[in-house]
Amino acid sequence: MTGKVLSLSRARKTRARDDRKRKADENAARFGRTRAEREAEAARAAQEAARLEAHRRDEE
């Protein structure tokens, strides 16, 4: 064996840290939006709901 000697516990901790970082980056990309983006989306949804409600037929 002419490979580099390394601590298995250190390698395990490094791998775990890298996995947590990768998952955090994925979550940030998936859920990370600014307040302005969230509010604009909510306003669009409210506008769509109001438009749909305005076109609802009255039941007699």
N, C-alpha and C positions, 0 to 999 in steps of 0.2 A: 504494500500500500504506500504509494508515494503521494497521496492526496494531502490536502491541508487538514490539520487537526483542528476540530471545532467542538465547542461545547454543545451537546444536544439540547440541553435546557435553554440555552441562549437562542439556538436556531428555532426551537419550538415557540419561544416567546416572540421572536422576530416575525415568524410566519403568522402567529395569531394577531400581532399588531398590524401587519400588512392586510390581513383579512378584514379586521375591523375598519381600517382606513378605507378599503375598497368599498365596503358596505355603506359606510358613511357618505362617500362620494356618490354612490348610486342613489341613496335616499335624498341627498341634496339636489341632485338633478331631477328626481321624480317629484319631490314635494316642495322644493325651494322656489317660492315666488314672492315677489315684493308685495307690500300692502296695497300699492296702487293696482297691481295686476289682479289681486284677489277682489278688491272693491269694484274694479271695472267688470270683472266676470260676474260678480253678484248683481251689478246694475243691469248687465245684459240679460241675465237670467230673469230678473224681475220684469224687465221690459217685455221679454218673450212671453212670460206668464200672463201679463196684463193684456197683451195682444191676443193671445189664445182665449182668454176669458171674454174679451170684447166680442169675439166671433162666435161665442157659444149661443146656441139656439135656446130660447125659452121653452120649457116644457109646459104644456097646458093640460 
